[in-house]
Amino acid sequence: MKKAKKNKNLNELARILATTKDNELIEDFLHCLLTPAEADDIARRWELVKALWKKTPQREIAQKLGISLCKITRGSREMKKDNSAFKRMISKYEKTIDFTE
């Protein structure tokens, strides 16, 4: 598939998810769209982003989540960017995010 088509489809998917107010429908949709392994991977990556936000040491994150230091370093670099989407999303929804995991 061409890159432009992928981006168009990803944009369309983001728009649909952003306008859907039904959390249960979105979760069911994601479970249909993704394999169980993909869903687990995305959930673990979100947990990684939350741990980085809390300034949890990278080695502790690796041990707790079973994620390679390479993935954690990538996430950490993203978090350090001035206009990081990670930071923008967490800042916007911080009051609704469960950081207790």
N, CA, C and O atoms as CSV, one atom per row, in Angstrom:
chain,resi,resn,atom,element,x,y,z
A,1,MET,N,N,0.847,-1.181,0.000
A,1,MET,CA,C,0.000,0.000,0.000
A,1,MET,C,C,0.891,1.242,0.000
A,1,MET,O,O,1.906,1.290,0.695
A,2,LYS,N,N,0.507,2.228,-0.773
A,2,LYS,CA,C,1.291,3.445,-0.876
A,2,LYS,C,C,1.212,4.235,0.421
A,2,LYS,O,O,0.208,4.190,1.132
A,3,LYS,N,N,2.302,4.970,0.725
A,3,LYS,CA,C,2.379,5.748,1.960
A,3,LYS,C,C,1.249,6.768,2.056
A,3,LYS,O,O,0.639,6.905,3.116
A,4,ALA,N,N,0.964,7.474,0.992
A,4,ALA,CA,C,-0.097,8.489,1.016
A,4,ALA,C,C,-1.440,7.850,1.384
A,4,ALA,O,O,-2.216,8.439,2.137
A,5,LYS,N,N,-1.716,6.673,0.871
A,5,LYS,CA,C,-2.969,5.970,1.174
A,5,LYS,C,C,-3.000,5.559,2.650
A,5,LYS,O,O,-4.030,5.691,3.312
A,6,LYS,N,N,-1.869,5.059,3.164
A,6,LYS,CA,C,-1.798,4.693,4.571
A,6,LYS,C,C,-2.093,5.899,5.448
A,6,LYS,O,O,-2.876,5.802,6.393
A,7,ASN,N,N,-1.479,7.021,5.149
A,7,ASN,CA,C,-1.687,8.218,5.947
A,7,ASN,C,C,-3.140,8.674,5.884
A,7,ASN,O,O,-3.704,9.098,6.893
A,8,LYS,N,N,-3.746,8.588,4.705
A,8,LYS,CA,C,-5.148,8.963,4.552
A,8,LYS,C,C,-6.021,8.061,5.416
A,8,LYS,O,O,-6.929,8.537,6.096
A,9,ASN,N,N,-5.750,6.773,5.389
A,9,ASN,CA,C,-6.534,5.830,6.179
A,9,ASN,C,C,-6.320,6.023,7.679
A,9,ASN,O,O,-7.269,5.933,8.458
A,10,LEU,N,N,-5.084,6.286,8.082
A,10,LEU,CA,C,-4.806,6.531,9.488
A,10,LEU,C,C,-5.492,7.813,9.950
A,10,LEU,O,O,-6.023,7.879,11.059
A,11,ASN,N,N,-5.475,8.828,9.091
A,11,ASN,CA,C,-6.147,10.077,9.402
A,11,ASN,C,C,-7.654,9.845,9.564
A,11,ASN,O,O,-8.279,10.363,10.489
A,12,GLU,N,N,-8.213,9.068,8.660
A,12,GLU,CA,C,-9.647,8.761,8.718
A,12,GLU,C,C,-9.984,8.010,10.004
A,12,GLU,O,O,-10.970,8.324,10.671
A,13,LEU,N,N,-9.173,7.030,10.344
A,13,LEU,CA,C,-9.384,6.255,11.560
A,13,LEU,C,C,-9.290,7.151,12.800
A,13,LEU,O,O,-10.120,7.050,13.704
A,14,ALA,N,N,-8.288,8.018,12.841
A,14,ALA,CA,C,-8.132,8.942,13.970
A,14,ALA,C,C,-9.349,9.849,14.104
A,14,ALA,O,O,-9.836,10.089,15.208
A,15,ARG,N,N,-9.829,10.345,12.986
A,15,ARG,CA,C,-11.000,11.232,12.997
A,15,ARG,C,C,-12.229,10.505,13.536
A,15,ARG,O,O,-12.975,11.057,14.346
A,16,ILE,N,N,-12.438,9.276,13.090
A,16,ILE,CA,C,-13.595,8.500,13.542
A,16,ILE,C,C,-13.492,8.215,15.044
A,16,ILE,O,O,-14.470,8.378,15.773
A,17,LEU,N,N,-12.328,7.797,15.500
A,17,LEU,CA,C,-12.157,7.515,16.920
A,17,LEU,C,C,-12.327,8.777,17.763
A,17,LEU,O,O,-12.902,8.730,18.851
A,18,ALA,N,N,-11.828,9.898,17.261
A,18,ALA,CA,C,-11.924,11.158,18.001
A,18,ALA,C,C,-13.364,11.635,18.156
A,18,ALA,O,O,-13.691,12.321,19.124
A,19,THR,N,N,-14.212,11.278,17.220
A,19,THR,CA,C,-15.603,11.753,17.291
A,19,THR,C,C,-16.536,10.734,17.949
A,19,THR,O,O,-17.706,11.034,18.187
A,20,THR,N,N,-16.037,9.550,18.242
A,20,THR,CA,C,-16.849,8.512,18.881
A,20,THR,C,C,-16.801,8.693,20.389
A,20,THR,O,O,-15.725,8.672,20.987
A,21,LYS,N,N,-17.941,8.868,20.991
A,21,LYS,CA,C,-18.015,9.103,22.441
A,21,LYS,C,C,-18.199,7.805,23.239
A,21,LYS,O,O,-18.141,7.818,24.469
A,22,ASP,N,N,-18.418,6.705,22.551
A,22,ASP,CA,C,-18.712,5.429,23.194
A,22,ASP,C,C,-17.422,4.639,23.425
A,22,ASP,O,O,-16.926,3.977,22.513
A,23,ASN,N,N,-16.879,4.711,24.648
A,23,ASN,CA,C,-15.617,4.039,24.957
A,23,ASN,C,C,-15.681,2.531,24.744
A,23,ASN,O,O,-14.723,1.924,24.265
A,24,GLU,N,N,-16.805,1.934,25.099
A,24,GLU,CA,C,-16.963,0.490,24.941
A,24,GLU,C,C,-16.919,0.103,23.456
A,24,GLU,O,O,-16.295,-0.891,23.087
A,25,LEU,N,N,-17.579,0.887,22.620
A,25,LEU,CA,C,-17.550,0.639,21.175
A,25,LEU,C,C,-16.119,0.754,20.640
A,25,LEU,O,O,-15.690,-0.073,19.836
A,26,ILE,N,N,-15.391,1.766,21.081
A,26,ILE,CA,C,-14.010,1.946,20.623
A,26,ILE,C,C,-13.152,0.757,21.043
A,26,ILE,O,O,-12.379,0.234,20.241
A,27,GLU,N,N,-13.285,0.334,22.290
A,27,GLU,CA,C,-12.488,-0.810,22.759
A,27,GLU,C,C,-12.841,-2.070,21.970
A,27,GLU,O,O,-11.949,-2.808,21.552
A,28,ASP,N,N,-14.140,-2.321,21.763
A,28,ASP,CA,C,-14.560,-3.485,20.962
A,28,ASP,C,C,-14.007,-3.390,19.544
A,28,ASP,O,O,-13.531,-4.380,18.989
A,29,PHE,N,N,-14.073,-2.202,18.967
A,29,PHE,CA,C,-13.554,-1.971,17.621
A,29,PHE,C,C,-12.056,-2.283,17.560
A,29,PHE,O,O,-11.593,-2.950,16.635
A,30,LEU,N,N,-11.311,-1.800,18.541
A,30,LEU,CA,C,-9.858,-2.059,18.558
A,30,LEU,C,C,-9.559,-3.547,18.679
A,30,LEU,O,O,-8.627,-4.050,18.051
A,31,HIS,N,N,-10.352,-4.252,19.489
A,31,HIS,CA,C,-10.147,-5.703,19.609
A,31,HIS,C,C,-10.480,-6.431,18.306
A,31,HIS,O,O,-9.893,-7.473,18.014
A,32,CYS,N,N,-11.407,-5.896,17.528
A,32,CYS,CA,C,-11.712,-6.481,16.211
A,32,CYS,C,C,-10.624,-6.151,15.196
A,32,CYS,O,O,-10.255,-6.989,14.373
A,33,LEU,N,N,-10.120,-4.938,15.260
A,33,LEU,CA,C,-9.127,-4.462,14.297
A,33,LEU,C,C,-7.762,-5.105,14.515
A,33,LEU,O,O,-7.055,-5.413,13.556
A,34,LEU,N,N,-7.394,-5.305,15.774
A,34,LEU,CA,C,-6.047,-5.765,16.125
A,34,LEU,C,C,-6.060,-7.231,16.545
A,34,LEU,O,O,-7.065,-7.746,17.035
A,35,THR,N,N,-4.934,-7.882,16.343
A,35,THR,CA,C,-4.783,-9.227,16.895
A,35,THR,C,C,-4.619,-9.084,18.408
A,35,THR,O,O,-4.301,-7.997,18.888
A,36,PRO,N,N,-4.831,-10.159,19.165
A,36,PRO,CA,C,-4.602,-10.066,20.613
A,36,PRO,C,C,-3.176,-9.587,20.951
A,36,PRO,O,O,-2.986,-8.809,21.886
A,37,ALA,N,N,-2.194,-10.052,20.198
A,37,ALA,CA,C,-0.809,-9.630,20.454
A,37,ALA,C,C,-0.618,-8.141,20.167
A,37,ALA,O,O,0.078,-7.450,20.912
A,38,GLU,N,N,-1.229,-7.645,19.093
A,38,GLU,CA,C,-1.132,-6.213,18.771
A,38,GLU,C,C,-1.816,-5.364,19.838
A,38,GLU,O,O,-1.292,-4.325,20.239
A,39,ALA,N,N,-2.982,-5.804,20.293
A,39,ALA,CA,C,-3.707,-5.074,21.336
A,39,ALA,C,C,-2.883,-5.033,22.622
A,39,ALA,O,O,-2.787,-3.990,23.269
A,40,ASP,N,N,-2.292,-6.166,22.989
A,40,ASP,CA,C,-1.440,-6.207,24.178
A,40,ASP,C,C,-0.233,-5.293,24.025
A,40,ASP,O,O,0.153,-4.605,24.971
A,41,ASP,N,N,0.362,-5.283,22.836
A,41,ASP,CA,C,1.533,-4.445,22.582
A,41,ASP,C,C,1.177,-2.959,22.701
A,41,ASP,O,O,1.926,-2.188,23.301
A,42,ILE,N,N,0.058,-2.568,22.143
A,42,ILE,CA,C,-0.362,-1.164,22.219
A,42,ILE,C,C,-0.664,-0.784,23.668
A,42,ILE,O,O,-0.290,0.301,24.115
A,43,ALA,N,N,-1.341,-1.674,24.408
A,43,ALA,CA,C,-1.646,-1.397,25.814
A,43,ALA,C,C,-0.354,-1.252,26.621
A,43,ALA,O,O,-0.251,-0.377,27.481
A,44,ARG,N,N,0.616,-2.101,26.345
A,44,ARG,CA,C,1.908,-2.030,27.051
A,44,ARG,C,C,2.654,-0.745,26.694
A,44,ARG,O,O,3.291,-0.135,27.553
A,45,ARG,N,N,2.575,-0.341,25.441
A,45,ARG,CA,C,3.233,0.913,25.028
A,45,ARG,C,C,2.577,2.123,25.704
A,45,ARG,O,O,3.267,3.074,26.071
A,46,TRP,N,N,1.260,2.092,25.867
A,46,TRP,CA,C,0.580,3.176,26.578
A,46,TRP,C,C,1.026,3.195,28.047
A,46,TRP,O,O,1.241,4.260,28.626
A,47,GLU,N,N,1.160,2.009,28.635
A,47,GLU,CA,C,1.656,1.932,30.008
A,47,GLU,C,C,3.081,2.486,30.093
A,47,GLU,O,O,3.444,3.133,31.075
A,48,LEU,N,N,3.878,2.228,29.065
A,48,LEU,CA,C,5.240,2.779,28.984
A,48,LEU,C,C,5.200,4.301,28.974
A,48,LEU,O,O,5.952,4.944,29.706
A,49,VAL,N,N,4.336,4.880,28.157
A,49,VAL,CA,C,4.226,6.340,28.067
A,49,VAL,C,C,3.830,6.915,29.430
A,49,VAL,O,O,4.382,7.925,29.865
A,50,LYS,N,N,2.882,6.275,30.095
A,50,LYS,CA,C,2.461,6.752,31.413
A,50,LYS,C,C,3.603,6.665,32.424
A,50,LYS,O,O,3.784,7.571,33.237
A,51,ALA,N,N,4.369,5.582,32.376
A,51,ALA,CA,C,5.504,5.426,33.291
A,51,ALA,C,C,6.572,6.487,33.017
A,51,ALA,O,O,7.154,7.036,33.953
A,52,LEU,N,N,6.828,6.772,31.755
A,52,LEU,CA,C,7.789,7.826,31.416
A,52,LEU,C,C,7.302,9.177,31.928
A,52,LEU,O,O,8.096,9.980,32.419
A,53,TRP,N,N,6.005,9.430,31.816
A,53,TRP,CA,C,5.415,10.674,32.291
A,53,TRP,C,C,5.642,10.823,33.806
A,53,TRP,O,O,5.886,11.922,34.303
A,54,LYS,N,N,5.557,9.701,34.523
A,54,LYS,CA,C,5.767,9.715,35.972
A,54,LYS,C,C,7.253,9.728,36.337
A,54,LYS,O,O,7.616,9.743,37.513
A,55,LYS,N,N,8.099,9.723,35.314
A,55,LYS,CA,C,9.554,9.736,35.496
A,55,LYS,C,C,10.071,8.456,36.165
A,55,LYS,O,O,11.028,8.493,36.938
A,56,THR,N,N,9.434,7.339,35.862
A,56,THR,CA,C,9.886,6.040,36.340
A,56,THR,C,C,11.188,5.704,35.630
A,56,THR,O,O,11.278,5.880,34.415
A,57,PRO,N,N,12.208,5.221,36.355
A,57,PRO,CA,C,13.487,4.855,35.713
A,57,PRO,C,C,13.281,3.806,34.610
A,57,PRO,O,O,12.468,2.892,34.741
A,58,GLN,N,N,14.038,3.969,33.528
A,58,GLN,CA,C,13.871,3.094,32.369
A,58,GLN,C,C,14.093,1.623,32.700
A,58,GLN,O,O,13.354,0.769,32.212
A,59,ARG,N,N,15.073,1.315,33.502
A,59,ARG,CA,C,15.327,-0.097,33.844
A,59,ARG,C,C,14.160,-0.691,34.642
A,59,ARG,O,O,13.835,-1.868,34.483
A,60,GLU,N,N,13.541,0.111,35.485
A,60,GLU,CA,C,12.367,-0.339,36.236
A,60,GLU,C,C,11.197,-0.607,35.291
A,60,GLU,O,O,10.469,-1.586,35.455
A,61,ILE,N,N,11.023,0.261,34.310
A,61,ILE,CA,C,9.969,0.068,33.306
A,61,ILE,C,C,10.219,-1.223,32.535
A,61,ILE,O,O,9.301,-2.017,32.332
A,62,ALA,N,N,11.460,-1.431,32.107
A,62,ALA,CA,C,11.815,-2.631,31.337
A,62,ALA,C,C,11.498,-3.893,32.126
A,62,ALA,O,O,10.937,-4.850,31.591
A,63,GLN,N,N,11.861,-3.883,33.396
A,63,GLN,CA,C,11.635,-5.057,34.233
A,63,GLN,C,C,10.136,-5.291,34.463
A,63,GLN,O,O,9.658,-6.421,34.358
A,64,LYS,N,N,9.403,-4.226,34.773
A,64,LYS,CA,C,7.980,-4.352,35.076
A,64,LYS,C,C,7.154,-4.747,33.853
A,64,LYS,O,O,6.264,-5.593,33.947
A,65,LEU,N,N,7.449,-4.134,32.704
A,65,LEU,CA,C,6.612,-4.344,31.523
A,65,LEU,C,C,7.164,-5.378,30.544
A,65,LEU,O,O,6.471,-5.785,29.612
A,66,GLY,N,N,8.396,-5.796,30.753
A,66,GLY,CA,C,9.006,-6.741,29.813
A,66,GLY,C,C,9.236,-6.122,28.445
A,66,GLY,O,O,9.114,-6.786,27.416
A,67,ILE,N,N,9.573,-4.824,28.452
A,67,ILE,CA,C,9.828,-4.079,27.218
A,67,ILE,C,C,11.323,-3.842,27.099
A,67,ILE,O,O,12.001,-3.599,28.097
A,68,SER,N,N,11.833,-3.913,25.886
A,68,SER,CA,C,13.257,-3.686,25.679
A,68,SER,C,C,13.626,-2.234,25.976
A,68,SER,O,O,12.815,-1.322,25.813
A,69,LEU,N,N,14.862,-2.047,26.414
A,69,LEU,CA,C,15.361,-0.686,26.665
A,69,LEU,C,C,15.329,0.136,25.383
A,69,LEU,O,O,15.197,1.359,25.431
A,70,CYS,N,N,15.450,-0.530,24.241
A,70,CYS,CA,C,15.389,0.164,22.943
A,70,CYS,C,C,14.034,0.857,22.759
A,70,CYS,O,O,13.984,2.031,22.391
A,71,LYS,N,N,12.947,0.142,23.012
A,71,LYS,CA,C,11.610,0.731,22.888
A,71,LYS,C,C,11.404,1.837,23.915
A,71,LYS,O,O,10.780,2.859,23.629
A,72,ILE,N,N,11.933,1.621,25.107
A,72,ILE,CA,C,11.785,2.627,26.161
A,72,ILE,C,C,12.546,3.886,25.791
A,72,ILE,O,O,12.050,4.996,25.981
A,73,THR,N,N,13.749,3.717,25.263
A,73,THR,CA,C,14.554,4.868,24.838
A,73,THR,C,C,13.843,5.628,23.726
A,73,THR,O,O,13.847,6.859,23.716
A,74,ARG,N,N,13.237,4.911,22.797
A,74,ARG,CA,C,12.480,5.564,21.722
A,74,ARG,C,C,11.338,6.385,22.306
A,74,ARG,O,O,11.125,7.532,21.914
A,75,GLY,N,N,10.604,5.791,23.246
A,75,GLY,CA,C,9.516,6.508,23.898
A,75,GLY,C,C,10.019,7.710,24.676
A,75,GLY,O,O,9.384,8.765,24.675
A,76,SER,N,N,11.139,7.556,25.329
A,76,SER,CA,C,11.728,8.651,26.104
A,76,SER,C,C,12.137,9.803,25.193
A,76,SER,O,O,11.939,10.970,25.532
A,77,ARG,N,N,12.708,9.471,24.033
A,77,ARG,CA,C,13.084,10.517,23.065
A,77,ARG,C,C,11.854,11.257,22.574
A,77,ARG,O,O,11.877,12.479,22.431
A,78,GLU,N,N,10.780,10.524,22.314
A,78,GLU,CA,C,9.530,11.157,21.878
A,78,GLU,C,C,9.000,12.094,22.967
A,78,GLU,O,O,8.521,13.190,22.678
A,79,MET,N,N,9.093,11.649,24.208
A,79,MET,CA,C,8.588,12.442,25.324
A,79,MET,C,C,9.383,13.744,25.500
A,79,MET,O,O,8.850,14.735,26.000
A,80,LYS,N,N,10.634,13.738,25.096
A,80,LYS,CA,C,11.499,14.912,25.265
A,80,LYS,C,C,11.303,15.958,24.166
A,80,LYS,O,O,11.746,17.097,24.316
A,81,LYS,N,N,10.656,15.592,23.081
A,81,LYS,CA,C,10.441,16.545,21.989
A,81,LYS,C,C,9.541,17.681,22.452
A,81,LYS,O,O,8.611,17.474,23.231
A,82,ASP,N,N,9.829,18.890,21.963
A,82,ASP,CA,C,9.062,20.066,22.364
A,82,ASP,C,C,7.566,19.914,22.121
A,82,ASP,O,O,6.758,20.252,22.986
A,83,ASN,N,N,7.200,19.415,20.964
A,83,ASN,CA,C,5.787,19.323,20.605
A,83,ASN,C,C,5.321,17.862,20.603
A,83,ASN,O,O,4.544,17.450,19.742
A,84,SER,N,N,5.801,17.101,21.565
A,84,SER,CA,C,5.529,15.668,21.631
A,84,SER,C,C,4.027,15.378,21.742
A,84,SER,O,O,3.335,15.941,22.590
A,85,ALA,N,N,3.546,14.506,20.885
A,85,ALA,CA,C,2.143,14.088,20.960
A,85,ALA,C,C,1.888,13.340,22.261
A,85,ALA,O,O,0.790,13.417,22.813
A,86,PHE,N,N,2.892,12.614,22.761
A,86,PHE,CA,C,2.749,11.936,24.046
A,86,PHE,C,C,2.426,12.958,25.136
A,86,PHE,O,O,1.453,12.804,25.876
A,87,LYS,N,N,3.246,13.992,25.226
A,87,LYS,CA,C,3.055,15.013,26.263
A,87,LYS,C,C,1.727,15.746,26.086
A,87,LYS,O,O,1.032,16.025,27.062
A,88,ARG,N,N,1.383,16.051,24.851
A,88,ARG,CA,C,0.130,16.776,24.600
A,88,ARG,C,C,-1.078,15.948,25.012
A,88,ARG,O,O,-2.012,16.473,25.617
A,89,MET,N,N,-1.070,14.660,24.690
A,89,MET,CA,C,-2.203,13.796,25.041
A,89,MET,C,C,-2.305,13.616,26.549
A,89,MET,O,O,-3.389,13.742,27.117
A,90,ILE,N,N,-1.189,13.324,27.197
A,90,ILE,CA,C,-1.235,13.108,28.643
A,90,ILE,C,C,-1.613,14.396,29.361
A,90,ILE,O,O,-2.414,14.370,30.295
A,91,SER,N,N,-1.053,15.509,28.941
A,91,SER,CA,C,-1.390,16.791,29.571
A,91,SER,C,C,-2.876,17.091,29.425
A,91,SER,O,O,-3.515,17.564,30.365
A,92,LYS,N,N,-3.417,16.817,28.259
A,92,LYS,CA,C,-4.824,17.117,27.990
A,92,LYS,C,C,-5.769,16.246,28.813
A,92,LYS,O,O,-6.825,16.707,29.247
A,93,TYR,N,N,-5.387,14.984,29.028
A,93,TYR,CA,C,-6.276,14.032,29.684
A,93,TYR,C,C,-5.749,13.513,31.022
A,93,TYR,O,O,-6.251,12.518,31.543
A,94,GLU,N,N,-4.751,14.178,31.569
A,94,GLU,CA,C,-4.079,13.692,32.784
A,94,GLU,C,C,-5.053,13.378,33.928
A,94,GLU,O,O,-4.862,12.401,34.652
A,95,LYS,N,N,-6.066,14.181,34.086
A,95,LYS,CA,C,-7.022,13.987,35.185
A,95,LYS,C,C,-7.857,12.724,35.009
A,95,LYS,O,O,-8.449,12.244,35.975
A,96,THR,N,N,-7.918,12.180,33.804
A,96,THR,CA,C,-8.740,10.982,33.560
A,96,THR,C,C,-7.901,9.716,33.386
A,96,THR,O,O,-8.448,8.636,33.163
A,97,ILE,N,N,-6.589,9.842,33.485
A,97,ILE,CA,C,-5.693,8.707,33.244
A,97,ILE,C,C,-5.381,7.995,34.563
A,97,ILE,O,O,-5.117,8.638,35.579
A,98,ASP,N,N,-5.414,6.667,34.535
A,98,ASP,CA,C,-5.096,5.853,35.708
A,98,ASP,C,C,-3.595,5.567,35.701
A,98,ASP,O,O,-3.103,4.806,34.868
A,99,PHE,N,N,-2.881,6.179,36.626
A,99,PHE,CA,C,-1.430,5.986,36.729
A,99,PHE,C,C,-1.050,4.957,37.792
A,99,PHE,O,O,0.125,4.862,38.145
A,100,THR,N,N,-1.989,4.199,38.305
A,100,THR,CA,C,-1.717,3.314,39.443
A,100,THR,C,C,-1.206,1.932,39.066
A,100,THR,O,O,-0.971,1.119,39.960
A,101,GLU,N,N,-1.028,1.636,37.831
A,101,GLU,CA,C,-0.642,0.291,37.397
A,101,GLU,C,C,0.722,-0.103,37.879
A,101,GLU,O,O,1.183,-1.208,37.593
